[in-house]
């Protein structure tokens, strides 16, 4: 069930369109051994093309995976009943790029009038008042373009022929009914995402270099959204379409490295981070703790309540020490320093200091970013440092 009569490449997306039956070679194992005087034919050019294309696709499917990289937003217009898919990039199960370069639209009423008698809807009680979920999927397609005169096949004599000089990769959009599913039993407890290096190595050794079974055609169509509660009915004024919500959560995600950096370590993308502790020392016979920071602090935020100190003794365990005061100093040529005055001298061998960078009253940098935050738009965190005596 095609989303519309034209795919992104502009050619008919129907089995009758031979222009869309083109294939590109995919052979990452062998390439040309070029030598002087070598006769070059179609097979040689396809071998060279297939080597580089195959290696690129293999890299994408094994190193990165399958899913939507960017875009492919699905929007429904309740006034006109039009469904719009915006430009996007995805990678399918064979490592092929799925690039949509311009918006694609379809009227859901017109689509329903064309497809309501398809086998996928034969279980509906009424075709004049139907409600179901519909997946919008994207799949790989190719189109032949730029026709040029060509030499005919050997058996055609002296006759000339027309061939296409370019193969263009594009995508085909489809809408497929989502059948209701019953959740199955959960097998065993959930596995923690925190695993050891040895466990990770065991997982790697069990991974196949390639998929053990051929990828099924239906698995190559990636869902980009699901139309939940699509309702089509014929009213007094004609056909009406409505959608409860457009669910983008059904799509498999393939996060780019840049997006991962932004989410995990925003400072790598140029964002200004909050202050962190450079070093910590015990001073004044162990009753004071000095914390040195990597940047200047907002002096008004330096208060006893944003610090916590505890010491560990083998006999009694952890003992919390009261921070009576916190004083802040800045000196030329020295790191900004906070000195904590404790209620008593530290006697144990291990001292633990926490700097509170989250919550309602965190320690702030001069840039007003909480301690430990990796970006101005991120919350801070609790920074901990340990001092070992002796």
N, C-alpha and C positions, 0 to 999 in steps of 0.2 A: 504494500500500500504506500505509494509514493506521496510525499508531502505535497508536491506540486508536479506540473508537467515538465518543468525545467530544473535541472540541477545547477550547481554553481558554475559549471563550465559552459552552460548555455546550450547543451545538446539534449536531445530527447532521452529521458531516463526510462526507456522501455526495452524489453527484449528484442523488439523489432529494429532498434537502432544499432546497426553494426558498427557505427562510429564509436560506440561506447563499449565495445567488446575488446578493445586493445589491451595488451598485457605488456608489462615491462619485465625484463629478465632479472632474476634474483639468484645469483650463484656466487656466494662469498668464498668458495673454495679455490677456484682457479681463475687466473687471468692470462693475458697474452704473454708469450715469450717472443718478443718482436726481434727479428733479425733481418739483415740486408737481403733484399730480393724476395721477401715474403709476399705471397699472394694474399690479399685481404678480401674477404667476402662478408656476407651478412652475418654468418656465425661468429666470425672474429670480432666484429663490432659489438655484437650482442654479448659476447663473452667479456669483453672489456667493460661494457656498460654494467652488466650484471654483477661483476666482481665488486665494484665500488658501491653500487646500490645495495647489494646484498649485505655487505659489511656494515653499511650505515643502518640498515633495518635490523640486523642482528644486534648491533650495539644498543639500539633504542629499546628493543623488546626485552633484552636480558639485563641491561644495566639500569634502565629507567622504568620499564613496565608499560602498563596500558592505562589510559584514562584521559580526561579532559585537562589540558594544560591552561587554557585561558579562554574567556569568552563563552560563546554558545548560550547566551541568555535567551530564555523562552518567555515571551510576553503575550498576554491575551487581551484583546480589546473588547470589552463587554458591550460597546455600542455597535460596532461593525461586525462582531463575531470573527475578527481576523486573528490569526495566530502568526506571530513573528519570531524568527530565529535570527539572532544577531551574529556577526562574524565571530569565528573562534578557531582554536587550534586544539587538536587531540591526536593521540597515537593509538592505533588499533593493535590487536593481538599479534599481528605479523610485523610490528614495528614500522608501519606505514604512516606517514603524516596525513592527517585529515584536516585540511585547511578550507574554511569557508570564508570567502573574501568579501561578500556583500550580504545584506539582509535578504532573507527568504520569507515569503508570506504565503498563507493559504487561508481561505475562508472555510471555517469549520462546517458551516451549513452546506456549502457546495461540496466539500469533501465527503460529508455524510451521505448526501444524495447519490454520490457516485459509488460509495463503498458499503452502504448499509446491507446489501445482499451478499456480501462476502461471507465465506465460511466461518470467519472469526466471530460473527455476530449471530450465528444460526440458533444459539440457545436463548436469545433475548425474547422476553414475553411479547414485546411490541416494538416494532421498528419506528413507530410514530411517537413513542415516548420512552426513550432509552437513557439509562444512566450507567456509566462504566468508567474505568480508569484507562488512560491511553498514554503509552510511552512515545516520546519523540526521540528517535535514534539517528545517529549519523554513521555512515559507512563509506568505505573507499570506492572510488570510481575513476575511470579514465575516459578521455575523449581524444579522438584523432582530429587533427586540424591541419590547415595549410595544404590543400590538394595541389599536386604538381604532376606534370606528365611523367610517365615511367615506362620502362621497357616491359612488354608483356611477358607472361610465362613462356617457356620454350615451346610448348605445344600450340601456342596461339599464333605462330607464324610471324609475319611482319607487323601485325597489328600493334597499335599503341594502347596504353592504359593510363588510368589515373590512380595515383596513390597519395596517401597522406604523409607529409614530411615531419609532423610533430605529434608526439603523444603527450597530452596534458593530464596531470593528476588533478582530481577534483573530488567532490564528495556527493553522496546521495543521501537525502533526508527522507526518513520514513516515519509513519505513525503506526504503532502496533498495539493492539489491545493487551492490557496487562490482566492476566487471569488472577482471580483471588487465590491466595495461598494460605495454607494452615501452618503456623509455626511448628517446627519439629522439636523433639526433645533435645536438651542440651547435654552433650557428651562430656562428662567430667567437669572439674572446676576450671575457671578461667586461668589462663597462663599469664603470669606476670610479665610485663614488657621489659623488666630489668633482668637480664640474663648474664651469666658469666662469659668470659672469652672462650672457655672450653666448650660451653654449650652452643655458643654462636658458631664455633668451628664445626661442631657436629651437624648443625643445621645446614651449613654451607656444603659440607660433603654429601649431604643427602639431596641437594638440589640438582635437577637434571640440567645438562648443558642446553638442551632443547626440549620442548614439550614432548612427552612420550607418545601422545596421540595427536593426530592432525587437528588443527583448530577448526571447529565446526563453523559453517557459514554464519549461523545466527549469532555466534560469539564475536563476530567481527563488526557487528552493529552496536555501537556504544550508546547507551541511553544518556541523554543530556538533561532530560526533565520528564516528569510524569504529570499529566493533567488529571488531578484527583477530582473525582465526582463530576466528570464531563456529562452534562445533561442536554440532550437534544430532543426537542418535542415540537409538534406542529400545533400552533395556536391559532386564534382567530385571524391574526394579521400575518400568518405564515410561519415559517420555521424559525425557531429561536435556539441559540446555544448559550450555555453558561458553564463556568468552571468554578468549582469550590476554591481550589488553589492550585498554583503551579509549583510543583515540588522538585526543586533542583537537587535535593539530597540523595536522589537515586543514582546520580552519576558517579562513576569511579573517578577519583581525583589523582592527577599526576602533577605534583608540585615542582615548579622550576627551582633551580638552585638560588636564583635571586629572591624568589618568594620565601624560600626556607630561611635564607639569611635575614630577611626582614622580620620573619616571625620568631626565629630562634635567637639570633644575635643581631638585633637592629643596629647596633653600633657599627657593624661592618659596612652598612649602607650609608654612612655619613651622619647618622643621628648622634646628638650629644648625650653622653651617658651621665648618670648620677655619680656621686662620690663613692669611692671604695677605700678600704684600709690598706695602707702600704706596709705598716709595721706597728708592733705593739711591744712595750717594755714595762717592767716593774721598776718603780722608783720610790725614793724616800722610805727606805726600810720596808718596802713591800706594802705600804698603805696607799700608794698612788699608782695608777695605771696610765701610761701615756699612749695615745693612739694617734698615729700620723696618717694623714689622708692625701690622696692623689690630686685633690683640688680644693679650692677655698669653699668654706661652708657658709650657709646663712646663719649668722651668729645667733639670731633670736631662736633658732630651732635647736640649738645645743643646750639641752636640759638633761637633768639626771634621769628623767623618765624614759629617754630614748636609748638608754644603755642598761645592760643587765650583766652582772658578774657572778660567777660561781666558781668554787674550787673543789677539787676532788681529792679525797683522802682514802687510802686503801682500807682503813678500818671503818670509817663512817659514811663513805660514799660522797655524793655531791652535797655541798653546803652553799646556799645562796648568800651572797654578801650584798649589803645595802650600799648603793651609790649615793653618798651624801650630797655631792655637788659635782658639776662639770664646768670646767673653765676652758675657754677657747682662745688661742693666740695665733697670730700670723706674723712671721718674721721674714725679712728679705733673705733669700738664699736657703730657706728652710721650708720643709713641708708643713702645711697647716696642721696644728696639733691640738688635741683635746686631752686634758688631764682630768682623770676621774679620781675623786677623793672617796676612799672606801671607809666603812665604819670601823675596820680593824685591819691590821697587817695580815697579809696572806701567809699562811704557814704550810700549806700543802705544796706538792710538787707540780700540780697541774692547775692552771688557771684558764677559765673559759670566759671570753668576753663577747657579748652580742650587741650589735648596733642595729637598732630597729629602723628599717627603711620602708615599712608598710604600715597599714592601719591609718587611724585618723590624725595622728600627730607624729609623723616620721621625721628623722633627721634629713635636712635638705642641703643641697649644694647651693653655692651662690647663684647658680642658674635656676634655683627653685625646683630642681629635679630630685626626687627622693633617693636616698642612698641605695645603691645596688641596682637601680633601674638602668636598663640598657638603652632606653630611648625616652624622649620627653613625653610620649604618649603611653608609656608603660608604668605599671606600679613598681615600687621598689621591693626589696626583699630584706630578710634578716641576714646581716653579714656577721659571720662568726670567725673569731681568731683565737688561737690557743697559745699560751705561754708555758713553757716547760722550765722549771727551776732546776738548778744543779747540773 
